[in-house]
Amino acid sequence: MNPLTLVIGNKNYSSWSLRPWLALKQAGIPFAEVRIALYTPESKQQILAWSPSGKVPALRDGDLVVWDSLAICEYLAERFPDTGLWPAQREARAVARSACAEMHSGFPELRSRMSMNLRRTFPGQGMTPEVARDIGRIDQIWQDCRGRFGAGGDFLFGAFTVADAFYAPVVLRFQTYGVALGPVAQAYSDAVLALPALQQWVAEARAESEVIPQFELYQ
């Protein structure tokens, strides 16, 4: 069987690419990786050779192309049901999907003022009342998921799920910008940061040489 192919952007900056990549790694699903540097004159044409949206990430499975990070993770959970990418219990699964959907479409202030950047640290930068509200909501989600469904493991629903893949870039943002966390959020962040797969991504991100000026917010 030919492996899946995941098309991603720069590991230092592309939070959307990290989500399905981490899900694949944690689920132990073999895949080939195609990395395309973003925001170059060639980027759009290179991505269009793989993805009809002209954006990353995109997943190729034979002739099938799945684009958008949430759609990719949903497809992987269906294609490989034994990997446990969604919680087994129905209520937990519904909450996990809700948490992912909110991450997928929400938190605009956090995204714009604390963009993912793994080669730099900007402690104290980017914090506004609007960002603080986004962070407060994320903390609320994490506490709720850990409190209701987290028994039996260190992640939002105990074992690693798509929800953790979706919030992993937030954990990295909190580290980059030195965001102070409460005990539940800090323990959860520590568990995510300890994942060997995430450590691999971070190491490879820090080895990249490309600089995208619009994501270097606080020079």
C-alpha positions as CSV (number, residue, x, y, z in Angstrom):
1,M,0.0,0.0,0.0
2,N,1.3,3.4,-0.9
3,P,1.7,5.7,2.1
4,L,-0.4,8.8,2.6
5,T,1.3,12.1,1.6
6,L,0.8,15.1,3.8
7,V,1.7,18.5,2.2
8,I,2.7,21.1,4.8
9,G,4.3,24.6,5.1
10,N,7.1,25.9,7.1
11,K,7.3,24.1,10.4
12,N,8.3,27.3,12.2
13,Y,5.2,29.1,11.3
14,S,2.5,26.8,10.0
15,S,0.2,25.9,12.9
16,W,-2.4,24.5,10.5
17,S,0.2,22.1,9.1
18,L,1.2,20.9,12.6
19,R,-2.3,19.7,13.5
20,P,-2.7,16.8,11.0
21,W,1.1,16.0,11.1
22,L,0.9,15.5,14.9
23,A,-2.2,13.4,14.6
24,L,-0.6,11.1,12.0
25,K,2.6,10.8,14.1
26,Q,0.7,10.1,17.4
27,A,-1.6,7.6,15.7
28,G,1.4,5.7,14.2
29,I,0.1,6.1,10.6
30,P,2.8,5.9,8.0
31,F,3.0,8.9,5.7
32,A,5.3,10.8,3.3
33,E,5.9,14.5,4.0
34,V,6.1,17.2,1.4
35,R,7.2,20.6,2.8
36,I,6.6,23.7,0.7
37,A,8.1,27.0,1.9
38,L,5.3,29.6,2.2
39,Y,5.1,33.2,0.9
40,T,7.7,32.8,-1.9
41,P,7.0,33.6,-5.5
42,E,6.7,29.9,-6.3
43,S,4.6,28.9,-3.3
44,K,1.1,29.1,-4.7
45,Q,1.9,27.2,-7.9
46,Q,3.8,24.5,-5.9
47,I,0.9,24.1,-3.5
48,L,-1.7,24.0,-6.3
49,A,0.1,20.9,-7.7
50,W,-1.1,19.1,-4.5
51,S,-4.1,21.0,-3.2
52,P,-7.1,22.5,-5.1
53,S,-7.4,25.2,-2.4
54,G,-3.9,26.5,-2.9
55,K,-3.3,26.2,0.8
56,V,-1.6,23.8,3.2
57,P,-2.1,21.3,4.7
58,A,-3.4,18.8,2.2
59,L,-3.5,15.0,2.4
60,R,-3.2,12.7,-0.6
61,D,-4.5,9.2,-0.3
62,G,-4.1,7.7,-3.8
63,D,-6.3,9.8,-6.1
64,L,-8.1,11.4,-3.2
65,V,-7.1,14.8,-1.9
66,V,-8.4,16.1,1.4
67,W,-7.7,19.7,2.3
68,D,-8.2,21.7,5.5
69,S,-6.7,20.5,8.8
70,L,-10.0,19.5,10.4
71,A,-11.2,17.6,7.4
72,I,-7.9,15.7,7.2
73,C,-8.2,14.7,10.9
74,E,-11.8,13.6,10.5
75,Y,-10.7,11.5,7.5
76,L,-7.8,9.9,9.3
77,A,-10.1,9.0,12.2
78,E,-12.5,7.3,9.8
79,R,-9.8,5.7,7.7
80,F,-8.0,4.3,10.8
81,P,-10.7,3.8,13.4
82,D,-8.5,1.7,15.7
83,T,-6.1,4.6,16.3
84,G,-8.5,6.3,18.8
85,L,-8.1,9.8,17.2
86,W,-11.6,10.6,18.6
87,P,-12.7,9.6,22.1
88,A,-14.7,6.4,22.2
89,Q,-17.5,7.7,24.4
90,R,-20.2,9.6,22.5
91,E,-20.5,12.6,24.8
92,A,-16.7,13.0,25.0
93,R,-16.4,12.7,21.3
94,A,-19.1,15.5,20.8
95,V,-17.2,17.8,23.2
96,A,-13.9,17.0,21.5
97,R,-15.4,17.9,18.1
98,S,-16.8,21.1,19.6
99,A,-13.4,22.1,21.0
100,C,-11.7,21.5,17.7
101,A,-14.3,23.4,15.8
102,E,-14.0,26.4,18.1
103,M,-10.2,26.3,17.7
104,H,-10.6,26.0,14.0
105,S,-12.8,29.1,13.6
106,G,-12.1,31.2,16.7
107,F,-9.5,33.0,18.8
108,P,-8.7,35.6,16.1
109,E,-6.9,38.0,18.4
110,L,-4.6,35.2,19.8
111,R,-3.8,34.2,16.2
112,S,-3.0,37.7,15.0
113,R,-1.0,38.9,18.0
114,M,0.7,35.7,19.0
115,S,1.4,33.9,15.8
116,M,3.3,30.7,15.9
117,N,7.1,31.2,15.9
118,L,9.3,28.4,17.3
119,R,12.7,30.0,16.7
120,R,12.0,33.1,18.8
121,T,10.7,34.1,22.2
122,F,8.6,37.2,22.9
123,P,7.8,37.0,26.6
124,G,5.1,39.5,27.5
125,Q,4.5,40.6,24.0
126,G,1.1,40.5,22.2
127,M,-1.1,40.6,25.3
128,T,-4.1,42.8,24.9
129,P,-7.5,42.6,26.7
130,E,-8.9,40.8,23.6
131,V,-6.0,38.2,23.6
132,A,-6.5,37.7,27.4
133,R,-10.2,36.9,26.7
134,D,-9.1,34.3,24.1
135,I,-6.6,32.8,26.5
136,G,-9.2,32.7,29.2
137,R,-11.6,30.8,27.0
138,I,-8.9,28.3,26.0
139,D,-8.1,27.8,29.7
140,Q,-11.9,27.2,30.3
141,I,-12.0,24.6,27.6
142,W,-8.9,22.8,28.9
143,Q,-10.2,22.7,32.5
144,D,-13.6,21.5,31.4
145,C,-12.2,18.7,29.2
146,R,-9.6,17.6,31.7
147,G,-12.1,17.7,34.6
148,R,-14.9,15.8,32.8
149,F,-13.1,13.5,30.5
150,G,-9.4,13.5,31.4
151,A,-9.2,10.6,33.7
152,G,-6.7,7.9,32.6
153,G,-4.2,10.1,30.9
154,D,-2.6,13.5,30.7
155,F,-4.4,14.9,27.7
156,L,-7.8,16.7,27.2
157,F,-9.7,13.4,27.0
158,G,-7.2,11.2,28.8
159,A,-5.5,9.6,25.8
160,F,-4.2,11.7,22.9
161,T,-7.0,12.7,20.4
162,V,-7.5,15.1,17.5
163,A,-8.4,17.8,20.1
164,D,-4.8,17.7,21.4
165,A,-3.4,18.0,17.9
166,F,-5.6,21.1,17.5
167,Y,-4.4,22.8,20.7
168,A,-0.8,21.8,20.3
169,P,0.0,25.1,18.4
170,V,-1.6,27.0,21.2
171,V,0.7,25.3,23.7
172,L,3.6,26.4,21.6
173,R,2.3,29.9,21.4
174,F,2.0,30.1,25.1
175,Q,5.6,29.0,25.4
176,T,6.9,31.5,22.8
177,Y,5.1,34.5,24.4
178,G,5.6,33.5,28.0
179,V,1.9,33.2,28.9
180,A,1.3,32.5,32.6
181,L,-0.9,29.5,33.1
182,G,-2.9,28.0,36.0
183,P,-2.0,24.6,37.3
184,V,-4.4,22.6,35.1
185,A,-3.3,24.3,31.9
186,Q,0.3,24.2,32.8
187,A,0.2,20.4,33.5
188,Y,-1.6,19.9,30.2
189,S,0.9,22.0,28.3
190,D,3.8,20.1,29.9
191,A,2.3,16.8,28.7
192,V,1.9,18.1,25.1
193,L,5.4,19.6,25.0
194,A,6.8,16.3,26.2
195,L,5.5,14.4,23.2
196,P,8.5,13.1,21.2
197,A,6.6,13.8,18.0
198,L,6.1,17.5,19.0
199,Q,9.7,17.7,20.0
200,Q,10.7,16.4,16.6
201,W,8.5,19.1,14.9
202,V,10.1,21.8,17.1
203,A,13.6,20.7,16.3
204,E,13.0,20.6,12.6
205,A,11.3,24.1,12.8
206,R,14.3,25.5,14.5
207,A,16.6,24.1,11.8
208,E,14.7,25.9,9.1
209,S,16.3,29.0,7.6
210,E,13.3,30.8,5.9
211,V,12.1,34.0,7.6
212,I,8.6,35.3,6.9
213,P,8.5,38.9,8.0
214,Q,4.8,39.2,8.8
215,F,5.2,36.5,11.4
216,E,8.2,38.1,13.1
217,L,5.9,40.4,15.0
218,Y,8.1,41.8,17.8
219,Q,11.6,42.3,16.5
